[in-house]
């Protein structure tokens, strides 16, 4: 959107773009099976469950950091492995806001000035293979520029440009 503020002298333009996404994606994770969560392991020959050797039972509550198994138990040669599948669909989110402003000013027939500013601001949450964890990233970048043009003759012109750019990421 934009247009002249002073006829043939001053023009202003601007735009905004916004993007929002909320999306759940199907995911499969390998997690400890129900017996492993209780500190039991299967014998590699018979497949019979027994308490793990040297088990520190104080560690068992940390099994809750993995999602509950809701898929089949994983077997090797019909012997339990202590793991199972967990099917889930964690939600991800993206927010992006982008805007630009530009002004052009004709000072005299031989002199003009132009300024622009761009801002890109957003964040995203991307779920990882274990749906209890995710990657969160925040981005904010800015670019500004100022340009002055002077025409000395049809063959000679001078253009002075100065700019500023800044990008910031937070994890």
Chimera marker file (.cmm) of the C-alpha trace (Angstrom):
<marker_set name="trace">
<marker id="1" x="0.000" y="0.000" z="0.000" r="1" g="1" b="0" radius="0.5"/>
<marker id="2" x="1.324" y="3.454" z="-0.702" r="1" g="1" b="0" radius="0.5"/>
<marker id="3" x="1.223" y="6.522" z="-2.838" r="1" g="1" b="0" radius="0.5"/>
<marker id="4" x="2.170" y="10.174" z="-3.080" r="1" g="1" b="0" radius="0.5"/>
<marker id="5" x="2.055" y="12.405" z="-0.015" r="1" g="1" b="0" radius="0.5"/>
<marker id="6" x="3.181" y="15.474" z="-2.033" r="1" g="1" b="0" radius="0.5"/>
<marker id="7" x="2.639" y="15.354" z="-5.779" r="1" g="1" b="0" radius="0.5"/>
<marker id="8" x="5.858" y="14.558" z="-7.666" r="1" g="1" b="0" radius="0.5"/>
<marker id="9" x="7.913" y="15.058" z="-4.478" r="1" g="1" b="0" radius="0.5"/>
<marker id="10" x="7.199" y="12.656" z="-1.631" r="1" g="1" b="0" radius="0.5"/>
<marker id="11" x="6.052" y="9.034" z="-1.877" r="1" g="1" b="0" radius="0.5"/>
<marker id="12" x="5.461" y="6.531" z="0.903" r="1" g="1" b="0" radius="0.5"/>
<marker id="13" x="5.000" y="2.787" z="0.501" r="1" g="1" b="0" radius="0.5"/>
<marker id="14" x="4.500" y="0.014" z="3.026" r="1" g="1" b="0" radius="0.5"/>
<marker id="15" x="3.475" y="-3.597" z="3.293" r="1" g="1" b="0" radius="0.5"/>
<marker id="16" x="2.820" y="-6.223" z="5.948" r="1" g="1" b="0" radius="0.5"/>
<marker id="17" x="2.769" y="-9.992" z="5.683" r="1" g="1" b="0" radius="0.5"/>
<marker id="18" x="1.793" y="-12.336" z="8.483" r="1" g="1" b="0" radius="0.5"/>
<marker id="19" x="1.962" y="-16.111" z="8.615" r="1" g="1" b="0" radius="0.5"/>
<marker id="20" x="0.515" y="-18.390" z="11.300" r="1" g="1" b="0" radius="0.5"/>
<marker id="21" x="0.671" y="-22.162" z="11.293" r="1" g="1" b="0" radius="0.5"/>
<marker id="22" x="-0.550" y="-24.655" z="13.864" r="1" g="1" b="0" radius="0.5"/>
<marker id="23" x="0.094" y="-28.162" z="12.663" r="1" g="1" b="0" radius="0.5"/>
<marker id="24" x="0.157" y="-31.586" z="14.266" r="1" g="1" b="0" radius="0.5"/>
<marker id="25" x="2.372" y="-34.069" z="12.438" r="1" g="1" b="0" radius="0.5"/>
<marker id="26" x="2.240" y="-37.843" z="12.847" r="1" g="1" b="0" radius="0.5"/>
<marker id="27" x="5.274" y="-39.269" z="14.585" r="1" g="1" b="0" radius="0.5"/>
<marker id="28" x="6.570" y="-42.669" z="15.673" r="1" g="1" b="0" radius="0.5"/>
<marker id="29" x="9.070" y="-43.003" z="18.527" r="1" g="1" b="0" radius="0.5"/>
<marker id="30" x="10.871" y="-45.994" z="19.997" r="1" g="1" b="0" radius="0.5"/>
<marker id="31" x="10.306" y="-45.946" z="23.768" r="1" g="1" b="0" radius="0.5"/>
<marker id="32" x="10.886" y="-48.249" z="26.758" r="1" g="1" b="0" radius="0.5"/>
<marker id="33" x="8.169" y="-50.928" z="26.947" r="1" g="1" b="0" radius="0.5"/>
<marker id="34" x="5.971" y="-51.380" z="30.020" r="1" g="1" b="0" radius="0.5"/>
<marker id="35" x="8.251" y="-53.991" z="31.600" r="1" g="1" b="0" radius="0.5"/>
<marker id="36" x="11.381" y="-51.832" z="31.146" r="1" g="1" b="0" radius="0.5"/>
<marker id="37" x="9.534" y="-49.000" z="32.899" r="1" g="1" b="0" radius="0.5"/>
<marker id="38" x="9.166" y="-51.324" z="35.895" r="1" g="1" b="0" radius="0.5"/>
<marker id="39" x="12.871" y="-52.264" z="35.860" r="1" g="1" b="0" radius="0.5"/>
<marker id="40" x="12.395" y="-55.656" z="34.204" r="1" g="1" b="0" radius="0.5"/>
<marker id="41" x="14.466" y="-56.992" z="31.304" r="1" g="1" b="0" radius="0.5"/>
<marker id="42" x="13.913" y="-60.074" z="29.186" r="1" g="1" b="0" radius="0.5"/>
<marker id="43" x="16.393" y="-62.930" z="29.150" r="1" g="1" b="0" radius="0.5"/>
<marker id="44" x="17.939" y="-63.027" z="25.657" r="1" g="1" b="0" radius="0.5"/>
<marker id="45" x="17.386" y="-66.764" z="25.302" r="1" g="1" b="0" radius="0.5"/>
<marker id="46" x="14.078" y="-67.530" z="27.040" r="1" g="1" b="0" radius="0.5"/>
<marker id="47" x="12.400" y="-64.117" z="26.836" r="1" g="1" b="0" radius="0.5"/>
<marker id="48" x="11.350" y="-64.411" z="30.491" r="1" g="1" b="0" radius="0.5"/>
<marker id="49" x="11.330" y="-61.108" z="32.377" r="1" g="1" b="0" radius="0.5"/>
<marker id="50" x="13.454" y="-60.624" z="35.496" r="1" g="1" b="0" radius="0.5"/>
<marker id="51" x="14.600" y="-57.575" z="37.487" r="1" g="1" b="0" radius="0.5"/>
<marker id="52" x="17.579" y="-55.794" z="35.929" r="1" g="1" b="0" radius="0.5"/>
<marker id="53" x="20.893" y="-56.434" z="37.656" r="1" g="1" b="0" radius="0.5"/>
<marker id="54" x="22.188" y="-53.589" z="39.859" r="1" g="1" b="0" radius="0.5"/>
<marker id="55" x="18.994" y="-51.612" z="39.246" r="1" g="1" b="0" radius="0.5"/>
<marker id="56" x="18.764" y="-48.341" z="41.128" r="1" g="1" b="0" radius="0.5"/>
<marker id="57" x="14.985" y="-48.072" z="41.608" r="1" g="1" b="0" radius="0.5"/>
<marker id="58" x="15.327" y="-44.315" z="42.197" r="1" g="1" b="0" radius="0.5"/>
<marker id="59" x="15.838" y="-44.023" z="38.419" r="1" g="1" b="0" radius="0.5"/>
<marker id="60" x="12.495" y="-45.583" z="37.486" r="1" g="1" b="0" radius="0.5"/>
<marker id="61" x="10.457" y="-42.345" z="37.858" r="1" g="1" b="0" radius="0.5"/>
<marker id="62" x="12.570" y="-40.867" z="35.033" r="1" g="1" b="0" radius="0.5"/>
<marker id="63" x="10.991" y="-43.334" z="32.621" r="1" g="1" b="0" radius="0.5"/>
<marker id="64" x="8.073" y="-40.870" z="32.498" r="1" g="1" b="0" radius="0.5"/>
<marker id="65" x="10.239" y="-38.623" z="30.286" r="1" g="1" b="0" radius="0.5"/>
<marker id="66" x="9.407" y="-40.987" z="27.425" r="1" g="1" b="0" radius="0.5"/>
<marker id="67" x="5.871" y="-41.215" z="26.048" r="1" g="1" b="0" radius="0.5"/>
<marker id="68" x="3.871" y="-44.284" z="26.996" r="1" g="1" b="0" radius="0.5"/>
<marker id="69" x="4.074" y="-47.105" z="24.475" r="1" g="1" b="0" radius="0.5"/>
<marker id="70" x="0.839" y="-47.430" z="22.501" r="1" g="1" b="0" radius="0.5"/>
<marker id="71" x="2.172" y="-49.557" z="19.645" r="1" g="1" b="0" radius="0.5"/>
<marker id="72" x="3.610" y="-53.042" z="19.348" r="1" g="1" b="0" radius="0.5"/>
<marker id="73" x="6.484" y="-54.296" z="21.449" r="1" g="1" b="0" radius="0.5"/>
<marker id="74" x="9.689" y="-54.647" z="19.397" r="1" g="1" b="0" radius="0.5"/>
<marker id="75" x="11.031" y="-58.196" z="19.186" r="1" g="1" b="0" radius="0.5"/>
<marker id="76" x="14.188" y="-59.800" z="17.815" r="1" g="1" b="0" radius="0.5"/>
<marker id="77" x="13.706" y="-63.487" z="16.967" r="1" g="1" b="0" radius="0.5"/>
<marker id="78" x="10.513" y="-63.396" z="19.076" r="1" g="1" b="0" radius="0.5"/>
<marker id="79" x="12.465" y="-62.217" z="22.131" r="1" g="1" b="0" radius="0.5"/>
<marker id="80" x="11.412" y="-58.869" z="23.707" r="1" g="1" b="0" radius="0.5"/>
<marker id="81" x="13.955" y="-56.047" z="23.343" r="1" g="1" b="0" radius="0.5"/>
<marker id="82" x="12.654" y="-53.825" z="26.144" r="1" g="1" b="0" radius="0.5"/>
<marker id="83" x="11.328" y="-51.290" z="23.670" r="1" g="1" b="0" radius="0.5"/>
<marker id="84" x="8.047" y="-50.575" z="21.933" r="1" g="1" b="0" radius="0.5"/>
<marker id="85" x="6.572" y="-48.059" z="19.528" r="1" g="1" b="0" radius="0.5"/>
<marker id="86" x="4.709" y="-44.920" z="20.517" r="1" g="1" b="0" radius="0.5"/>
<marker id="87" x="2.474" y="-43.262" z="17.929" r="1" g="1" b="0" radius="0.5"/>
<marker id="88" x="1.719" y="-39.598" z="18.578" r="1" g="1" b="0" radius="0.5"/>
<marker id="89" x="1.050" y="-36.321" z="16.803" r="1" g="1" b="0" radius="0.5"/>
<marker id="90" x="2.718" y="-33.407" z="18.601" r="1" g="1" b="0" radius="0.5"/>
<marker id="91" x="1.663" y="-29.899" z="17.631" r="1" g="1" b="0" radius="0.5"/>
<marker id="92" x="4.071" y="-27.417" z="16.075" r="1" g="1" b="0" radius="0.5"/>
<marker id="93" x="3.554" y="-23.679" z="15.743" r="1" g="1" b="0" radius="0.5"/>
<marker id="94" x="5.032" y="-20.955" z="13.530" r="1" g="1" b="0" radius="0.5"/>
<marker id="95" x="4.432" y="-17.189" z="13.734" r="1" g="1" b="0" radius="0.5"/>
<marker id="96" x="6.016" y="-14.819" z="11.237" r="1" g="1" b="0" radius="0.5"/>
<marker id="97" x="5.455" y="-11.057" z="10.867" r="1" g="1" b="0" radius="0.5"/>
<marker id="98" x="7.183" y="-9.175" z="8.055" r="1" g="1" b="0" radius="0.5"/>
<marker id="99" x="6.896" y="-5.486" z="7.190" r="1" g="1" b="0" radius="0.5"/>
<marker id="100" x="8.572" y="-2.943" z="4.931" r="1" g="1" b="0" radius="0.5"/>
<marker id="101" x="8.328" y="0.846" z="4.730" r="1" g="1" b="0" radius="0.5"/>
<marker id="102" x="9.928" y="2.951" z="1.997" r="1" g="1" b="0" radius="0.5"/>
<marker id="103" x="9.905" y="6.689" z="1.407" r="1" g="1" b="0" radius="0.5"/>
<marker id="104" x="11.188" y="8.519" z="-1.675" r="1" g="1" b="0" radius="0.5"/>
<marker id="105" x="11.663" y="12.289" z="-1.645" r="1" g="1" b="0" radius="0.5"/>
<marker id="106" x="12.682" y="14.478" z="-4.562" r="1" g="1" b="0" radius="0.5"/>
<marker id="107" x="14.414" y="17.461" z="-2.979" r="1" g="1" b="0" radius="0.5"/>
<marker id="108" x="15.158" y="19.254" z="-6.287" r="1" g="1" b="0" radius="0.5"/>
<marker id="109" x="15.349" y="18.116" z="-9.887" r="1" g="1" b="0" radius="0.5"/>
<marker id="110" x="18.942" y="16.969" z="-9.341" r="1" g="1" b="0" radius="0.5"/>
<marker id="111" x="18.680" y="15.676" z="-5.748" r="1" g="1" b="0" radius="0.5"/>
<marker id="112" x="16.655" y="12.819" z="-4.301" r="1" g="1" b="0" radius="0.5"/>
<marker id="113" x="16.536" y="10.955" z="-1.019" r="1" g="1" b="0" radius="0.5"/>
<marker id="114" x="15.280" y="7.431" z="-0.362" r="1" g="1" b="0" radius="0.5"/>
<marker id="115" x="14.861" y="5.567" z="2.933" r="1" g="1" b="0" radius="0.5"/>
<marker id="116" x="13.666" y="2.044" z="3.665" r="1" g="1" b="0" radius="0.5"/>
<marker id="117" x="13.173" y="-0.141" z="6.720" r="1" g="1" b="0" radius="0.5"/>
<marker id="118" x="12.375" y="-3.855" z="6.874" r="1" g="1" b="0" radius="0.5"/>
<marker id="119" x="11.451" y="-5.860" z="9.957" r="1" g="1" b="0" radius="0.5"/>
<marker id="120" x="11.083" y="-9.644" z="10.145" r="1" g="1" b="0" radius="0.5"/>
<marker id="121" x="9.905" y="-11.011" z="13.488" r="1" g="1" b="0" radius="0.5"/>
<marker id="122" x="8.893" y="-14.568" z="14.237" r="1" g="1" b="0" radius="0.5"/>
<marker id="123" x="9.162" y="-17.685" z="16.321" r="1" g="1" b="0" radius="0.5"/>
<marker id="124" x="8.674" y="-21.388" z="15.798" r="1" g="1" b="0" radius="0.5"/>
<marker id="125" x="8.164" y="-24.483" z="17.939" r="1" g="1" b="0" radius="0.5"/>
<marker id="126" x="9.132" y="-27.669" z="16.127" r="1" g="1" b="0" radius="0.5"/>
<marker id="127" x="8.440" y="-30.965" z="17.947" r="1" g="1" b="0" radius="0.5"/>
<marker id="128" x="11.268" y="-33.499" z="18.070" r="1" g="1" b="0" radius="0.5"/>
<marker id="129" x="11.053" y="-37.294" z="17.760" r="1" g="1" b="0" radius="0.5"/>
<marker id="130" x="10.160" y="-37.501" z="21.455" r="1" g="1" b="0" radius="0.5"/>
<marker id="131" x="6.966" y="-35.408" z="21.590" r="1" g="1" b="0" radius="0.5"/>
<marker id="132" x="7.761" y="-34.216" z="25.114" r="1" g="1" b="0" radius="0.5"/>
<marker id="133" x="10.618" y="-32.145" z="23.672" r="1" g="1" b="0" radius="0.5"/>
<marker id="134" x="10.780" y="-29.474" z="20.986" r="1" g="1" b="0" radius="0.5"/>
<marker id="135" x="13.004" y="-26.943" z="19.311" r="1" g="1" b="0" radius="0.5"/>
<marker id="136" x="12.003" y="-23.319" z="19.961" r="1" g="1" b="0" radius="0.5"/>
<marker id="137" x="13.573" y="-20.532" z="17.906" r="1" g="1" b="0" radius="0.5"/>
<marker id="138" x="12.918" y="-16.779" z="17.943" r="1" g="1" b="0" radius="0.5"/>
<marker id="139" x="14.096" y="-14.566" z="15.076" r="1" g="1" b="0" radius="0.5"/>
<marker id="140" x="14.116" y="-10.811" z="14.758" r="1" g="1" b="0" radius="0.5"/>
<marker id="141" x="15.946" y="-9.158" z="11.875" r="1" g="1" b="0" radius="0.5"/>
<marker id="142" x="15.994" y="-5.519" z="10.820" r="1" g="1" b="0" radius="0.5"/>
<marker id="143" x="17.443" y="-3.770" z="7.782" r="1" g="1" b="0" radius="0.5"/>
<marker id="144" x="17.487" y="-0.009" z="7.259" r="1" g="1" b="0" radius="0.5"/>
<marker id="145" x="19.005" y="2.020" z="4.447" r="1" g="1" b="0" radius="0.5"/>
<marker id="146" x="19.285" y="5.661" z="3.430" r="1" g="1" b="0" radius="0.5"/>
<marker id="147" x="20.327" y="6.779" z="-0.041" r="1" g="1" b="0" radius="0.5"/>
<marker id="148" x="20.990" y="10.250" z="-1.459" r="1" g="1" b="0" radius="0.5"/>
<marker id="149" x="21.459" y="10.798" z="-5.182" r="1" g="1" b="0" radius="0.5"/>
<marker id="150" x="22.822" y="13.973" z="-6.801" r="1" g="1" b="0" radius="0.5"/>
<marker id="151" x="22.974" y="14.421" z="-10.580" r="1" g="1" b="0" radius="0.5"/>
<marker id="152" x="25.887" y="16.664" z="-11.647" r="1" g="1" b="0" radius="0.5"/>
<marker id="153" x="25.411" y="16.193" z="-15.402" r="1" g="1" b="0" radius="0.5"/>
<marker id="154" x="23.912" y="13.652" z="-17.813" r="1" g="1" b="0" radius="0.5"/>
<marker id="155" x="27.208" y="11.697" z="-17.513" r="1" g="1" b="0" radius="0.5"/>
<marker id="156" x="28.091" y="12.205" z="-13.829" r="1" g="1" b="0" radius="0.5"/>
<marker id="157" x="26.095" y="11.328" z="-10.780" r="1" g="1" b="0" radius="0.5"/>
<marker id="158" x="26.910" y="10.739" z="-7.118" r="1" g="1" b="0" radius="0.5"/>
<marker id="159" x="25.082" y="8.256" z="-4.958" r="1" g="1" b="0" radius="0.5"/>
<marker id="160" x="25.667" y="7.964" z="-1.212" r="1" g="1" b="0" radius="0.5"/>
<marker id="161" x="24.215" y="4.949" z="0.561" r="1" g="1" b="0" radius="0.5"/>
<marker id="162" x="24.342" y="3.972" z="4.207" r="1" g="1" b="0" radius="0.5"/>
<marker id="163" x="22.752" y="0.899" z="5.724" r="1" g="1" b="0" radius="0.5"/>
<marker id="164" x="22.183" y="-0.997" z="8.919" r="1" g="1" b="0" radius="0.5"/>
<marker id="165" x="21.465" y="-4.689" z="9.309" r="1" g="1" b="0" radius="0.5"/>
<marker id="166" x="20.811" y="-6.630" z="12.482" r="1" g="1" b="0" radius="0.5"/>
<marker id="167" x="19.684" y="-10.208" z="13.018" r="1" g="1" b="0" radius="0.5"/>
<marker id="168" x="19.023" y="-11.816" z="16.358" r="1" g="1" b="0" radius="0.5"/>
<marker id="169" x="18.292" y="-15.454" z="17.134" r="1" g="1" b="0" radius="0.5"/>
<marker id="170" x="17.265" y="-16.848" z="20.474" r="1" g="1" b="0" radius="0.5"/>
<marker id="171" x="17.081" y="-20.549" z="21.144" r="1" g="1" b="0" radius="0.5"/>
<link id1="1" id2="2" r="1" g="1" b="0" radius="0.2"/>
<link id1="2" id2="3" r="1" g="1" b="0" radius="0.2"/>
<link id1="3" id2="4" r="1" g="1" b="0" radius="0.2"/>
<link id1="4" id2="5" r="1" g="1" b="0" radius="0.2"/>
<link id1="5" id2="6" r="1" g="1" b="0" radius="0.2"/>
<link id1="6" id2="7" r="1" g="1" b="0" radius="0.2"/>
<link id1="7" id2="8" r="1" g="1" b="0" radius="0.2"/>
<link id1="8" id2="9" r="1" g="1" b="0" radius="0.2"/>
<link id1="9" id2="10" r="1" g="1" b="0" radius="0.2"/>
<link id1="10" id2="11" r="1" g="1" b="0" radius="0.2"/>
<link id1="11" id2="12" r="1" g="1" b="0" radius="0.2"/>
<link id1="12" id2="13" r="1" g="1" b="0" radius="0.2"/>
<link id1="13" id2="14" r="1" g="1" b="0" radius="0.2"/>
<link id1="14" id2="15" r="1" g="1" b="0" radius="0.2"/>
<link id1="15" id2="16" r="1" g="1" b="0" radius="0.2"/>
<link id1="16" id2="17" r="1" g="1" b="0" radius="0.2"/>
<link id1="17" id2="18" r="1" g="1" b="0" radius="0.2"/>
<link id1="18" id2="19" r="1" g="1" b="0" radius="0.2"/>
<link id1="19" id2="20" r="1" g="1" b="0" radius="0.2"/>
<link id1="20" id2="21" r="1" g="1" b="0" radius="0.2"/>
<link id1="21" id2="22" r="1" g="1" b="0" radius="0.2"/>
<link id1="22" id2="23" r="1" g="1" b="0" radius="0.2"/>
<link id1="23" id2="24" r="1" g="1" b="0" radius="0.2"/>
<link id1="24" id2="25" r="1" g="1" b="0" radius="0.2"/>
<link id1="25" id2="26" r="1" g="1" b="0" radius="0.2"/>
<link id1="26" id2="27" r="1" g="1" b="0" radius="0.2"/>
<link id1="27" id2="28" r="1" g="1" b="0" radius="0.2"/>
<link id1="28" id2="29" r="1" g="1" b="0" radius="0.2"/>
<link id1="29" id2="30" r="1" g="1" b="0" radius="0.2"/>
<link id1="30" id2="31" r="1" g="1" b="0" radius="0.2"/>
<link id1="31" id2="32" r="1" g="1" b="0" radius="0.2"/>
<link id1="32" id2="33" r="1" g="1" b="0" radius="0.2"/>
<link id1="33" id2="34" r="1" g="1" b="0" radius="0.2"/>
<link id1="34" id2="35" r="1" g="1" b="0" radius="0.2"/>
<link id1="35" id2="36" r="1" g="1" b="0" radius="0.2"/>
<link id1="36" id2="37" r="1" g="1" b="0" radius="0.2"/>
<link id1="37" id2="38" r="1" g="1" b="0" radius="0.2"/>
<link id1="38" id2="39" r="1" g="1" b="0" radius="0.2"/>
<link id1="39" id2="40" r="1" g="1" b="0" radius="0.2"/>
<link id1="40" id2="41" r="1" g="1" b="0" radius="0.2"/>
<link id1="41" id2="42" r="1" g="1" b="0" radius="0.2"/>
<link id1="42" id2="43" r="1" g="1" b="0" radius="0.2"/>
<link id1="43" id2="44" r="1" g="1" b="0" radius="0.2"/>
<link id1="44" id2="45" r="1" g="1" b="0" radius="0.2"/>
<link id1="45" id2="46" r="1" g="1" b="0" radius="0.2"/>
<link id1="46" id2="47" r="1" g="1" b="0" radius="0.2"/>
<link id1="47" id2="48" r="1" g="1" b="0" radius="0.2"/>
<link id1="48" id2="49" r="1" g="1" b="0" radius="0.2"/>
<link id1="49" id2="50" r="1" g="1" b="0" radius="0.2"/>
<link id1="50" id2="51" r="1" g="1" b="0" radius="0.2"/>
<link id1="51" id2="52" r="1" g="1" b="0" radius="0.2"/>
<link id1="52" id2="53" r="1" g="1" b="0" radius="0.2"/>
<link id1="53" id2="54" r="1" g="1" b="0" radius="0.2"/>
<link id1="54" id2="55" r="1" g="1" b="0" radius="0.2"/>
<link id1="55" id2="56" r="1" g="1" b="0" radius="0.2"/>
<link id1="56" id2="57" r="1" g="1" b="0" radius="0.2"/>
<link id1="57" id2="58" r="1" g="1" b="0" radius="0.2"/>
<link id1="58" id2="59" r="1" g="1" b="0" radius="0.2"/>
<link id1="59" id2="60" r="1" g="1" b="0" radius="0.2"/>
<link id1="60" id2="61" r="1" g="1" b="0" radius="0.2"/>
<link id1="61" id2="62" r="1" g="1" b="0" radius="0.2"/>
<link id1="62" id2="63" r="1" g="1" b="0" radius="0.2"/>
<link id1="63" id2="64" r="1" g="1" b="0" radius="0.2"/>
<link id1="64" id2="65" r="1" g="1" b="0" radius="0.2"/>
<link id1="65" id2="66" r="1" g="1" b="0" radius="0.2"/>
<link id1="66" id2="67" r="1" g="1" b="0" radius="0.2"/>
<link id1="67" id2="68" r="1" g="1" b="0" radius="0.2"/>
<link id1="68" id2="69" r="1" g="1" b="0" radius="0.2"/>
<link id1="69" id2="70" r="1" g="1" b="0" radius="0.2"/>
<link id1="70" id2="71" r="1" g="1" b="0" radius="0.2"/>
<link id1="71" id2="72" r="1" g="1" b="0" radius="0.2"/>
<link id1="72" id2="73" r="1" g="1" b="0" radius="0.2"/>
<link id1="73" id2="74" r="1" g="1" b="0" radius="0.2"/>
<link id1="74" id2="75" r="1" g="1" b="0" radius="0.2"/>
<link id1="75" id2="76" r="1" g="1" b="0" radius="0.2"/>
<link id1="76" id2="77" r="1" g="1" b="0" radius="0.2"/>
<link id1="77" id2="78" r="1" g="1" b="0" radius="0.2"/>
<link id1="78" id2="79" r="1" g="1" b="0" radius="0.2"/>
<link id1="79" id2="80" r="1" g="1" b="0" radius="0.2"/>
<link id1="80" id2="81" r="1" g="1" b="0" radius="0.2"/>
<link id1="81" id2="82" r="1" g="1" b="0" radius="0.2"/>
<link id1="82" id2="83" r="1" g="1" b="0" radius="0.2"/>
<link id1="83" id2="84" r="1" g="1" b="0" radius="0.2"/>
<link id1="84" id2="85" r="1" g="1" b="0" radius="0.2"/>
<link id1="85" id2="86" r="1" g="1" b="0" radius="0.2"/>
<link id1="86" id2="87" r="1" g="1" b="0" radius="0.2"/>
<link id1="87" id2="88" r="1" g="1" b="0" radius="0.2"/>
<link id1="88" id2="89" r="1" g="1" b="0" radius="0.2"/>
<link id1="89" id2="90" r="1" g="1" b="0" radius="0.2"/>
<link id1="90" id2="91" r="1" g="1" b="0" radius="0.2"/>
<link id1="91" id2="92" r="1" g="1" b="0" radius="0.2"/>
<link id1="92" id2="93" r="1" g="1" b="0" radius="0.2"/>
<link id1="93" id2="94" r="1" g="1" b="0" radius="0.2"/>
<link id1="94" id2="95" r="1" g="1" b="0" radius="0.2"/>
<link id1="95" id2="96" r="1" g="1" b="0" radius="0.2"/>
<link id1="96" id2="97" r="1" g="1" b="0" radius="0.2"/>
<link id1="97" id2="98" r="1" g="1" b="0" radius="0.2"/>
<link id1="98" id2="99" r="1" g="1" b="0" radius="0.2"/>
<link id1="99" id2="100" r="1" g="1" b="0" radius="0.2"/>
<link id1="100" id2="101" r="1" g="1" b="0" radius="0.2"/>
<link id1="101" id2="102" r="1" g="1" b="0" radius="0.2"/>
<link id1="102" id2="103" r="1" g="1" b="0" radius="0.2"/>
<link id1="103" id2="104" r="1" g="1" b="0" radius="0.2"/>
<link id1="104" id2="105" r="1" g="1" b="0" radius="0.2"/>
<link id1="105" id2="106" r="1" g="1" b="0" radius="0.2"/>
<link id1="106" id2="107" r="1" g="1" b="0" radius="0.2"/>
<link id1="107" id2="108" r="1" g="1" b="0" radius="0.2"/>
<link id1="108" id2="109" r="1" g="1" b="0" radius="0.2"/>
<link id1="109" id2="110" r="1" g="1" b="0" radius="0.2"/>
<link id1="110" id2="111" r="1" g="1" b="0" radius="0.2"/>
<link id1="111" id2="112" r="1" g="1" b="0" radius="0.2"/>
<link id1="112" id2="113" r="1" g="1" b="0" radius="0.2"/>
<link id1="113" id2="114" r="1" g="1" b="0" radius="0.2"/>
<link id1="114" id2="115" r="1" g="1" b="0" radius="0.2"/>
<link id1="115" id2="116" r="1" g="1" b="0" radius="0.2"/>
<link id1="116" id2="117" r="1" g="1" b="0" radius="0.2"/>
<link id1="117" id2="118" r="1" g="1" b="0" radius="0.2"/>
<link id1="118" id2="119" r="1" g="1" b="0" radius="0.2"/>
<link id1="119" id2="120" r="1" g="1" b="0" radius="0.2"/>
<link id1="120" id2="121" r="1" g="1" b="0" radius="0.2"/>
<link id1="121" id2="122" r="1" g="1" b="0" radius="0.2"/>
<link id1="122" id2="123" r="1" g="1" b="0" radius="0.2"/>
<link id1="123" id2="124" r="1" g="1" b="0" radius="0.2"/>
<link id1="124" id2="125" r="1" g="1" b="0" radius="0.2"/>
<link id1="125" id2="126" r="1" g="1" b="0" radius="0.2"/>
<link id1="126" id2="127" r="1" g="1" b="0" radius="0.2"/>
<link id1="127" id2="128" r="1" g="1" b="0" radius="0.2"/>
<link id1="128" id2="129" r="1" g="1" b="0" radius="0.2"/>
<link id1="129" id2="130" r="1" g="1" b="0" radius="0.2"/>
<link id1="130" id2="131" r="1" g="1" b="0" radius="0.2"/>
<link id1="131" id2="132" r="1" g="1" b="0" radius="0.2"/>
<link id1="132" id2="133" r="1" g="1" b="0" radius="0.2"/>
<link id1="133" id2="134" r="1" g="1" b="0" radius="0.2"/>
<link id1="134" id2="135" r="1" g="1" b="0" radius="0.2"/>
<link id1="135" id2="136" r="1" g="1" b="0" radius="0.2"/>
<link id1="136" id2="137" r="1" g="1" b="0" radius="0.2"/>
<link id1="137" id2="138" r="1" g="1" b="0" radius="0.2"/>
<link id1="138" id2="139" r="1" g="1" b="0" radius="0.2"/>
<link id1="139" id2="140" r="1" g="1" b="0" radius="0.2"/>
<link id1="140" id2="141" r="1" g="1" b="0" radius="0.2"/>
<link id1="141" id2="142" r="1" g="1" b="0" radius="0.2"/>
<link id1="142" id2="143" r="1" g="1" b="0" radius="0.2"/>
<link id1="143" id2="144" r="1" g="1" b="0" radius="0.2"/>
<link id1="144" id2="145" r="1" g="1" b="0" radius="0.2"/>
<link id1="145" id2="146" r="1" g="1" b="0" radius="0.2"/>
<link id1="146" id2="147" r="1" g="1" b="0" radius="0.2"/>
<link id1="147" id2="148" r="1" g="1" b="0" radius="0.2"/>
<link id1="148" id2="149" r="1" g="1" b="0" radius="0.2"/>
<link id1="149" id2="150" r="1" g="1" b="0" radius="0.2"/>
<link id1="150" id2="151" r="1" g="1" b="0" radius="0.2"/>
<link id1="151" id2="152" r="1" g="1" b="0" radius="0.2"/>
<link id1="152" id2="153" r="1" g="1" b="0" radius="0.2"/>
<link id1="153" id2="154" r="1" g="1" b="0" radius="0.2"/>
<link id1="154" id2="155" r="1" g="1" b="0" radius="0.2"/>
<link id1="155" id2="156" r="1" g="1" b="0" radius="0.2"/>
<link id1="156" id2="157" r="1" g="1" b="0" radius="0.2"/>
<link id1="157" id2="158" r="1" g="1" b="0" radius="0.2"/>
<link id1="158" id2="159" r="1" g="1" b="0" radius="0.2"/>
<link id1="159" id2="160" r="1" g="1" b="0" radius="0.2"/>
<link id1="160" id2="161" r="1" g="1" b="0" radius="0.2"/>
<link id1="161" id2="162" r="1" g="1" b="0" radius="0.2"/>
<link id1="162" id2="163" r="1" g="1" b="0" radius="0.2"/>
<link id1="163" id2="164" r="1" g="1" b="0" radius="0.2"/>
<link id1="164" id2="165" r="1" g="1" b="0" radius="0.2"/>
<link id1="165" id2="166" r="1" g="1" b="0" radius="0.2"/>
<link id1="166" id2="167" r="1" g="1" b="0" radius="0.2"/>
<link id1="167" id2="168" r="1" g="1" b="0" radius="0.2"/>
<link id1="168" id2="169" r="1" g="1" b="0" radius="0.2"/>
<link id1="169" id2="170" r="1" g="1" b="0" radius="0.2"/>
<link id1="170" id2="171" r="1" g="1" b="0" radius="0.2"/>
</marker_set>
